[in-house]
Amino acid sequence: MQRLFPALVGLVVVVAVLSSCMFIVRERDLALLFALGEVKATITKPGLYFKYPPPFENVVYLDKRLQTIETRDPERIQTAEKKNLLIDSFVKWRIADPKQFYVTFGANSSAAVERLQAQIRDALNAAVNVRTVKQVVSTDRDTIMKEIQSSVATRAKPLGVDVVDVRLRRIDFAPEISDSVYRRMEAERKQEANRLRASGGADSERIRAEADRKRQEVLAKAYAEAQAKRGEGDATATAIYARSYGRDPEFYSFYKSLGAYRESFAKPGSALVLSPNSNFFRYWDQPKGAKPAAAATK
């Protein structure tokens, strides 16, 4: 047993030395191999690697995954109109140069986040300060994000950082100007509504006037055609009457008298106050049309 113990101790020492000479780089990591305090190699591919045991060589791991910086509180940024906006943004970034990143920040990602946040704040101010509220909120929003990304990426590259994307997530008015902005928007919408109502009223009057004009034209045309037809009918009737009178004047006179009797006594109780010798009663009891005899006088 006494002989076995030194062998076990030696085996443990050998295993410890061998384990200190090996290291594994995972898919999500970058590795910096240091030799006596200086960077000897940068390892970006995952796998099993060998090195000298400490203190001759040691390894520092960095996270190579895509990381996100989100603002905890919206940034208060002033526009060209001197109005404050509350802007909430986020940034996607990752380590592009492990050696430069380590030289700048060490293995502390928090320091990198603080530096990037300051750069983002500066770029956001520079992009928003020269624009109006309308441009920031709607028309130039994509342009602002591109400008911020370009500015931050340029400034972050010497730090070993690659800025992948910048997004403005939410843009709100500061509380002190929200009411005035909403009132102005309401006034603009009311003005637009009144303009549309006025335009619609004008169009309505124009359409109504056009319809009335066409109606008058149609009525006038129809009245003219009716008068022409009536005139043609009257002319035809007159011609028929004339031909009938020319053929038998006595029968024509008798026929007209019958029509007069029919119209005069059409209603029950009709009464006429006429002289019995009137020509109106010429055919009343004399089919030949003899003139009625004069009434006897006392």
Beta strands, then each sheet from edge to edge (+ up, - down):
strand 1: 22-25
strand 2: 29-35
strand 3: 38-43
strand 4: 47-50
strand 5: 57-63
strand 6: 67-70
strand 7: 75-78
strand 8: 84-95
strand 9: 161-173
sheet 1: 1+ 4-
sheet 2: 3+ 2- 5+
sheet 3: 6+ 8- 7+
sheet 4: 6+ 8- 9+
end
